[in-house]
Amino acid sequence: MSDRAITAHALLPPAEAQAVLLTWVDDTLVVETRIHPLPEGFQVRWRIRHGDSPDDALLAAETARSLALCLARDGRWVVDGRDGPRP
């Protein structure tokens, strides 16, 4: 199983930051989230894991692209980093 990760932070109260967290599980894709407190705000890490087939990798890449786009459009988030292959 391969994975990609996106880390971002925002100046949000804990309840609002937790409301943003997504946990989605199916047969080929798992999105795990972890929240870390910062001196100001919180950092959320989304880890997108997928199976070994090329279709699974494409699904994970599209999910990562969509999540990054949502974070950018939201305006409250600053994307700190991205791990894994770039599409």
C-alpha positions, 0 to 999 in steps of 0.5 A: 500500500502506498500513501500520500500526505498533506499537512496544513494549519489554520487559526481555528478553535479545536471544535471547528478544526475537528469538524474539518477532519475527514475519515473515509474508508473503503476497499481501496482508499483510506484517508486518515487524519491527525490533529496537532495543537500549535501555539496558535491554531491547529495543524491537521495532517491528512494521509491518503493511503491506497492499494497497489493497483494503478486505478487505486493510485489514480483515485488517491492522486485525485483525492489529494488534488481535490483536498489541496484545492478545497484547502486553497479555496477555503482561505483559512488554511496554509498548506505546510507540505505534501508528501508522496509523488506529485501527479 
